[in-house]
Amino acid sequence: MNRNVIVSCAVTGSGDSVGKHPAIPVTPEEIATAAIEAAKAGAAIAHIHVREPDSGKPSRRVELYREVVERIRSSDVDVIINLTTGMGGDLFLGPDNEPMNFSAATDCVGMMERIIHVEELLPEICSLDCGSFNYGEGNYVYISTPNMLEQGAKRLQEIGVKPELEVFELGQLSFAKHMLTQGLLDSPPMFQVCLGIRWAAEANTASFKTMVDALPEGCNWGGFGVGAMEMPMVAQAVLLGGNVRVGLEDNLYLEKGVFASNAQLVERACNIIQLMGCSIQTVAEARDTLGLKDLS
């Protein structure tokens, strides 16, 4: 194989990983440092969530995003910033009675509230989760409706931020293609195939190829698997012609019983890519490939 591959690093995520790993980035300084270290290891893109510094719980506070972004931008390391817009879609149903109410754990807001930090900070990329689905166990549903997505895509188009279209199953991919036909997404669109999240598409070759075969012609795409399937899906993405994502959002271990850092996961992904005969795209090359706009 002879092509260049973009590596993304999702440095902290929003999962309950703080108690499971001794060094999950939590504070803005830690998150920014993790993004910078990932870039030094070969990542062209840093995908960023924020957490409450005192508890490690996921957060939507703009001031936390602002500090992370400012720290990265003021460093001497160039990396494409990709801010999540996935926060604010958590619907937890209460006790199983009639009618079922929302439990206190629910954090569900409209799309314009979910992208307020993007409007202020103008990253080059932000994620856009392309549909609702059952997430994990119990009565947890992630909410991202067609109206929300169309509203978000239109606003991101207006401010010049490229959405990374996160698709967790084929129906979401179908809706993303619908938005493309409606002129709500600029070309070339950017997709992220998300595999192994309960209860969405499984992290295996068959699911991955089925999703990739359904992508629109001419798009840029990457993919990832979670947990132990992170590195196998790196290799699979390269074989299928795509880009890759790794990071502590998706997987905590370098090998069984050995905790990873973001930089170590990026280094391992880069090794896999290079052993398969491909090269790692620089940040400048990734910007050109993805058709990113200069928002400075």
Number of C-alpha atoms within 10 A of each C-alpha: 13 9 14 21 24 26 29 29 28 26 29 29 22 18 12 12 20 17 9 10 15 11 16 23 28 23 19 23 17 17 26 26 18 26 34 23 19 29 25 16 19 22 32 26 26 28 23 26 27 31 23 15 16 8 10 19 15 18 16 22 13 15 12 20 25 17 17 21 23 14 16 23 16 9 12 8 12 17 26 23 21 26 27 26 24 23 21 20 21 19 21 19 17 17 12 9 7 6 8 10 12 15 14 10 12 16 15 18 16 17 24 15 15 21 24 15 21 24 15 12 15 22 21 22 25 23 22 27 26 26 22 17 17 16 17 13 9 10 15 18 18 21 22 23 16 16 11 18 21 20 15 22 24 16 17 23 15 10 13 19 24 27 25 22 24 23 25 25 22 18 13 20 24 17 17 29 18 14 18 17 10 10 12 21 22 17 14 18 21 21 25 23 27 25 26 21 17 13 14 17 20 19 22 15 14 11 17 23 13 12 20 21 11 12 18 17 9 10 12 20 24 25 28 28 28 23 16 17 17 27 22 17 25 25 19 21 26 22 13 15 16 22 27 30 30 32 30 27 23 26 23 27 20 17 9 8 8 9 16 19 23 29 24 18 25 26 19 16 28 23 15 17 26 17 12 14 13 17 17 21 19 20 19 12 15 20 19 11 14 18 16 16 14 11 11 6
